[in-house]
Amino acid sequence: MFISGGLDALLHPHAKAARAQAVTEPITDTLGIDQDPATLVRVNGAVMVVGGVLLGAGRVPRLAALALAGSLVPTTLAAHRFWEIDDPTQRQQQRIHFLKNLSMLGGLILAATDTEGRPSLSWRAKKRARRALDALPTGD
């Protein structure tokens, strides 16, 4: 899903740029950057392709899942704005896609936090910090 959707965004960004503008405009205005929506769609597509390949290959799966989760949020908010659709059939279809993406987000969050029996990055960082503090000379 991520690879094919990402490739489509890379190859056809202008088809998605108009819908993406509802999400990109508040972000670019807040950050004070001047970036056209088509470029942001391409960047998001690239994240989806790279993240999808890495996750599928089992390479840095937590980082890949986290990147995919970050790309899925604006994609979902831009592409599946069911609350703005008047036609009941289209509204229902977009709501289904929105909820599907929400469930994928849940799976990505699980994949991003799954340690597969290995210590988490947070645990390892805390352990190293404790070791560093223990190695410091005391003022005795």
Secondary structure, 3 states (H helix, E strand, C coil): CHHHHHHHHHHCHHHHHHHHHHHHHHHHHHHCCCCCHHHHHHHHHHHHHHHHHHHHHCCCHHHHHHHHHHHHHHHHHHHCCHHHCCCHHHHHHHHHHHHHHHHHHHHHHHHHHCCCCCCCHHHHHHHHHHHHHHHCCCCC
